[in-house]
Amino acid sequence: MKKGQVFFIVGASGSGKDSILRAIREEAQREDRLIVAHRYITRAASDQNENHISLTEEEFVQRRKANCFVMHWHANRLHYGIGTELNTWINSGMNVVVNGSREYLPRALELFPELITINIEVPSHLLKERLIKRGRESLEELEARFSRSASLVDVFPENTQILDNSESVAIATKQFFDFLREK
């Protein structure tokens, strides 16, 4: 059986990752053999966030020490993990979409050299508008995010696929499926 592929989706906060991942999950066809991996996060679950498994910090540390995560990182005061079920899925021929982190990307590529990076891009003025409208952070925190984002440009491998989410989630989602189905 052919091994499945890992698609590591990254993008700046406000780029629309959660909306695109939700649309990918809803639009996947049986023949795509596609799973959108859930993340384990030290953040409470809500209707507005991604479909994730909420853990306390103690639960996260316990699972990390027990090697329950194939990937894990810390960002924005939260812990994120991708469970070892990822290996089961790709070994059974499933394609798996992972909501990743640009900072963690070099390590993800070490773990999965065949990983395909998908970067969601949005013009900076639109990104700033979205984040201000979202209202979760102060202007100072937003500026820190923009600085961090600018410093991560060099982490992308040459074969990175770009999804343009400046117009609509539907267009960006179509771009993803066009790429997936061409492979």
N, C-alpha and C positions, 0 to 999 in steps of 0.2 A: 504494500500500500504506500502511495506517495505521501510524504510528510506534508503537513499543512504549513502555511506561511504566517508569520507574525507581522502585523501592521501596527507600528508604534506611532500613534497620532499625538502631535504636539502643537502648541500654539500659545500665544500670549493670553493672559487672562482677559476675557472679554472678546476673544476671537470667535467664539461660538462653538467650542468643542462639545460641550454638553448637548447643545441642540443638534449638532451634526451627528453625534453618536446615537442620540435618540432616534433620529431619522434613519440612520443606517440599520439600527436594530429593527425598526418597523418595516423597512423596505427590502430587507434581505430575502432572497429567494432560496428555496431548498437547494438548488443546484450551486449556489454560491458557497455552500458548506461553511457558513460564517457564524462566528460567535463573537459577541462583544463582551469581553471579559469584565467582570465586576471588580472593583477595587475595594480593598479593606482600608478604611480611613478613620482616623481619630477625630471624626466630625459627626455630629448628630445628623440623622437622615431627615430629609424634608422633601416635599413635592417639587421644590424648585431646584434641588441638586440632582446630580447624576444618580443612577441606580447603583448604590454602593452598600457595603456592609459596614455598619458603624461599630467601632470598637473603642473601648476606653484605652488610654495610654498603657495601662498595665496589661490589658488583654493583648494589645499589639506587641509589646515587648515579649510577653510569654510566647506568642506564636512565632515571632522572629527567632527567638532562642531555640524553639522546637523545629526550626527549618520548614515552617509552613509557607514561606514566601519564596518564590523564585526571583522576584525583584522587590526591592523596598527602598524608599527614600524619605527624606524629611524636607518639607518646603512650606513656607508661609505658616509656620508654627504648627503644622500638622504632619502626621506620619501617614504614608501611603504604601500599600503593598499589593502585589499581584501574587495570587496563590499558586502553589505547585500544580494545581489542576491545569494550568496553561500547558505544561509538558504533556499531560494526558491528551488534551485536545489536539495539539499539533501532531502528536505521534499517531493519532487516529485519523489524520488527514483533514482535520478542520482548519480553516483559516481563522485566525484570532486577531481581533482589533483590541489594542490596549490603549487606554487613555494614559499617556505618558507624561514625562517631564523632560524639558530640554536639557536641564542640568544633569539628569540621570542618563541621557542618551548615550554618552560614551560607554558607560558600564553596560547598558542594555545591548549595545553592539558587541561587546566582549562576550556576553552570555549567549547571544543569538546573532552570529555573524551574518546570517542571511536575512535578518530583520529588514523590513522596508519602512523607512521613515516617511511619514506623511505630515507636512507642515501646513497648518492652516494660517493663511495670511490675510490680513486686513490692513488697509491704510491707517497710519498712525492717528490721523485726525478722527477717523470713524471709531477706532479703538478707544480713544480718549472719551468721545461722546458716549459710547456704550457703558464704559466704566463709571463715568460721572452719573449717568442715568440709573445705573444699578445701585449706587449709593452705599456700598459696603465699606468704602475706604475714604480716608481724608485725602485732600489734594496732595499733601506731603507723601502719603503712602503710595498714591498713584504715581507720583514722580519717581519714587524709588523703584516701583515696578517697571517703569519705562526705561530707566537706567539699566536695570538688570536684564531686561529684554534685549536691549541694544548690545550688551556684552556677550550674548549667547549666539550671535550670528555665525560664528566660526565652528560651531559644534556639528553642523549638518554634513552628512556624507554626500558625495557627488550625486548619487542616485536618488536623492530626496525628491519625493513627489510633492507638488504644491497644490493645495486646494484654496481657491480664491473665495473667501466668504464675505466679500464686500457688497454683493448684491442680495443673495438670498441663500438660505439653508438648502433649498431644493436644488439650486445650481451646484453648490459645493458637494452635496450628496451625490448628484449625478456624476460629477467629476470622479468621485471615489469609485463608484460602481463601474464606470467606463474603464478606469485603470484596472480594477480587480478582474473584470471579465475579459480583458485583453491578455492577462497573464496566463 
